[in-house]
């Protein structure tokens, strides 16, 4: 991966580890978590919402999407 991709991934992981869950919703695909946060990078920062899905029988949620707030 490139250094910028590594930075982006690290920032997403930081939001997941330190952010407060804003919403939890049970869906047909599993439990969905919405976590707001701020991504920091070389060009500045942006407030985002991350959405994670914990599928049945999976131990950890996976990232579904990230979009600006």
N, C-alpha and C positions, 0 to 999 in steps of 0.2 A: 504494500500500500504506500501511497505517497504521504509525505509529512502532513499535508493538509487533511487528507482523509483520516490519518491517525488522530489528529487534533479533533476533528469532528466526532469521531467515534468516542474519544475520551470525554468530550463534553456531554454527549448523550448519556454515557454511563454515569457521569457526575450528577446530571439532573436526576437520573433514575435512583441513584444512591442517596441523594440529599433532598430531593423535592418532596413536597407533601402531596399525597393523593387527593385530588380535587373531586373525583367522581369514581364510583365503582358501579358497574352494570353487568348483570348476568345476561349473556346472550346465548343463542343456540350454538355458538362456536366456543364458548368458554366465558371466563370472567374478564371483563375489560376494565382497565385502569387508565384514567386520564391524569397526567401529572404535568403541571405547568413548571416552567423554569426559564432560565436565561442562558443562552449559548454565547460563549465568548470566543473570539477569533481575531486574526490579524487585522481585519477591517472594522472591528468594533464588536458590539453585542446586539442580540436580538431576543426578544421575549417569545417563547414558543410554548405550544402544547404538545406533549408527547403522549401517544396512546400505545398501551401495552395490552397484550392478550395472553392470559394463562389458560391454555387449552386443557381439557380434562386429561388427567393422568400425566401431565407434564409438571416437573418440579419447579420450573422457573418461567416467568412470562417472557414473551418475545416482543420486540418492537414492531408495531404495525405502521405507524406514521408519525411524522413530525411536521407541524405547520406553524407559521407565525401567528401571534395573537394580535 
